[in-house]
Every structure is written in structure tokens, then in C-alpha cells.
Amino acid sequence: MNFIDVLSLGQTTLELGLICSLTVLALFLSYTMLNVCDLSTDGCFTLGASVGAIVAISGHPYLAIVAAMAAGVCSGFITALLQTKMGVDSLLAGIIVNTGLYSVNIAVMNGSSLLNMNKTVTIFTKMKALLSGTFLSGQYVLIVSLLAVALVVAFLTFFLRTKLGLAIRATGNNPDMVKSSSIDPVFTTIVGLCVANSFTALSGCLLSQSQKSTDINIGTGMVTIALASLLIGNAFMGRGSILKRAIGVVLGAIVFRVVYAIALRLQMPAFMLKLVSSVIVILAISGPYLKKQYPIIKRVMQGRMASKASDKAAKEDK
Amino acid sequence: MLTVENLSKTFHPGTVDEKKALNQISFHLKKGDFVTIIGSNGAGKSTLFNAICGDFMTDEGRILLDGQDITFKPSHVRSRDIGRLFQDPMRGSAPGMSIEENLALAAGNGGWFSGIKKSDREKFREQLALLDMGLENRMKQPVGLLSGGQRQALTLMMATLTVPKLLILDEHTAALDPATADKVLRITKEVVAKHNITTLMVTHNMQNALELGNRTFMMDSGHIVLDIQGEERSKLGVADLLERFRLGAGKNLDNDRILLS
């Protein structure tokens, strides 16, 4: 493997990491801030991809982005409505919406499960045309995704410090406090999930357009991959200002992709991606828990050993 | 300022667990009234507070705050005019957010998209300095790092940052150590007096019940059995109060947490 190969592999990894980091930022808002585990993420990611693809194919590359994000807002709104106003458990609400979205997504793609966008004008081809002839001409995907990530990070840092953002954070941080305050948790949950899902949809839209094809399975497992990235990011920069944490989350997404790319180079088959992301999530969540349990486990083991030894001694006495 | 008319609430009606928590309660508070409430276990003190704050829908009666009927308003709407503190100091503030952010949330000025301005920060700093706990120099720190007493003082500050029409204190010093409890109580007295806030406070400390405020309710089985104020109240000692309760409720005050001195 020569230097050029490494460089191009690095670039693809970086692009993929950046585009997927938008979903991680969405979970940063819904999971870390609002404390809602939004399991509709997979379906919403595909929804963004399919809506974006259909609108782009019909000849509106910019509108495609807006439409995808708007579709994400609708999906988030329904997930939020189910769990705040209709008595559906929050995890179940996500799963239900996710299942429903499968049909919606195929319907959006006119009944097919695969859309080809080889000839479609998208935001990426527009950027490619804009950059042609300059030294950045090969970096158009990177630039678009970098731009999108920068905008979303800037928005989140601003938004989470406004009064509405503070209310959303308080809703996730201390529900008891919010219950007896003038904040309406129904409202903050709805707004939070709408905003988060618009980012998820944007992420799906950009991924499909950069790959020039949309597949109904493009979002499968995305929620676990994004959670793994989020937890990696938290391990780096889990404290400090919102900006620092948001950047940490983006880095987490990139690190995840880099690790995955290296694993692929070391002959790991591509289908292992999802197992790897599951294992990372398990380690990141249960690691700290088991560490906390360790003294108790140790104490119990020592106790058992001691009692066994004394039993043995008693028997020998007889 | 606050009028409660024939307020009733029965929990689990029609079952063996049926409990008439509030039974035709009526009273009227003038602006600036500071009422201390004492009563036996399960007398309905907290239930009365929950009813006023809108945690559940009452069965009968009306609640008027400053002339407005709030009986059917949702709790988050009522909270704009009612400040509330609980016994648990962890309940009133968000541990993962900084002191400054908690205060900004409580201040409630500006639109949804307004941030924390420099003038806000100065105002917060001034207010925090009044607590005399050094919190004014820790405004960027998460609230989770504060002690229970500091958090309760902060919660009090948050509840009164925009002066509420009604302040509700549900044994807000009961979980604190005696010295901190005294301090929080002193701050409470100062804040209430400064803004002339109409206040309801549940306490288990009989001495506090008589010393603080200008009026005392004693509650038992969903009734207010004793309502004393003015000269009658100022002459009363703890022993007299217990005797009056026995006469009013027809039994001894039965509260396992009561502090007589």
C-alpha cells in the first residue's frame, strides 16, 4: 500500500466520519442533552436520504437539503408527540416510528428500494463544478461535509445557550425540577427531538448524495454507530463548554471511522462493522458500571473464599 | 392575594385506600402574608401545596391567585407566578448545568432565543453575593458540585429572582444540618421581607412556626383546624400551641418529626 492509497483512504474516512458526525451531533442533543434515547434514528437517517434523493433527482439540489431536514423535523415531531402526549414509552415511540418509516421511505422512493443518482445534480456536484481547476478540486465532498458540520456545531453551541436550549438541557438533566418550574417539558422535548432529527436527516441526505445512490438500508444500525461515536467523543472531551463537547463528538465520529478503516485494512470483513459498533457501545456504557461494581464483586469473592477455607478447616478438625 | 375556596381532593375514591386528603379547605391570604403551617403526619400539608401548584386536578373548589382563577391552569403556567422549594435540595436545580445557567433559566427574561447577557451576569453576581456563600465566584461551575445547603439557597434565589406572587416552602430546611438550616431560614426571611412576598411554609419546627411570619395554620385530616394571627399568635408559646391543637383536632399532635424547641 503506497502513500497515495493511504491518503485517499484517509480522505474517504474523514469524509464519512464528518457526514456521519451530523447524526452523532443529533444524538448529542437528544441523548446527552435531552436524555431521550431516540431509536427512530435509523429510519430518520434513511428518510433524509430518500427525500433528499427524490427532490434532487427532480432537479432541485438546494431544496433537497431543506426538504430532507424538514422531513426529519416531521419524523422527530411524531416521535416526540407519541412519548409526551400519547402515553407511549419513549424507547417504544422510537421503535414504532422507525418501523413505520421503512414503508414511508420506500413510498418516497416511488416503491423502489434503490435510487441511482449518477447523473443527478446535487450540492456535491455543484461544489465540484465551483472548485474545478483550483487545487481543491478533488476535495469537494470534504468541503461540503466540513461546511455542514461547522454550521451544525455553530448552531448547537448557540442554541444550547439560549433560554430554549437551557430549558431543553434542564428537561434532560433534572425532570423533577422541570416538573415544578415554568418550563413545559412537552414543549422542550418536542423542540429538542425535531431539531435533533433534522440533523439526522441532513446526515442521511448528505451521505446518499456523496455516494450517488440511496438504498433503503443506508440507515440500518446508524443509531448504534452514532452512539459508539458519541461515547468515544465523550471519553475525549466529555466536560467543559458546549463547543468543546460538540467538537469532541465530531472527533469521536472520525476516530470511530479511522479505527474501522484500519480494521478493514487488517482483513476484517466489512460486515463486521455493526458488531464492532455494538461492542464499543457495550464497553462504553457497561465499562464504568462494572468498574463501580468491582469492589463489591471483589468483597463477595473474598468472603466466599474465606468461608470455604473455614469450612475446610472445620472438616479437618472433625 | 391567594384565595382558596372549598378545596377538596380524595385519592383513590371508591377503593379501600380511599383518602380524603383535602376536605373543604378555605382561606384567604392578603398580600405579604407569611403563613407557617404545622400538622400531623398525613394532614394534607403537602397535598395542599401540590393542589395550589397544579400537580393534580382537585375534585372541588377554586383557587384564585391575585384575582385570577388558576384552578384549571397547567402547573407550568402557574409556576410563572409561584416560586416553590421542596425538602430535597437536589430537586430545585439542574446539577449538570452551571450556576449561571440555572439562574438564567429561572430569571425568565428575554425571548426563547436570548442568551445570557453581561448585565444578567452582573445581576446574578450581586444576588449570589447576598447569600454570603462565595457562590458569586463560582458561577461557571456545575451546580452538582455544591453542597445541599448551597443548592437550597440557590434554589431560593432562583425562585425569587423574578419576584413571585406566591412563595411555597415545603419544609425546605428539613434536610439540612442545623447551622445551614438556620442560614437558609435567615435568607428566606430576608428575601420574603424585602419583596413583601406572600408565603406559605410548612415546618416541623414549632418554634420556627411561631417566630416566623404573621400567621399560623395547623392542619389535621385535610382540615385547617387552627388559624391564628395577630396578638393572639404573639402571646402563644409552643405548649399553648400544642394544647390548642388538641382542642381543635380532638387529639394530640401526632408527628414523628416534630421539633418542639
Interface residues (C-beta under 8 A of the other chain):
Chain A: F158 R161 T162 K163 L164 L166 A167 R169 A170 N173 N174 D176 M177 K179 S180 S181 S182 I183 D184 P185
Chain B: C53 D55 P74 S75 H76 V77 S79 R80 R84 F86 M90 R91 G92 S93 A94 P95 G96 M97 E101 N102 A104 L105 A106 G108 G110 G111 W112 F113 S114 G115 I116
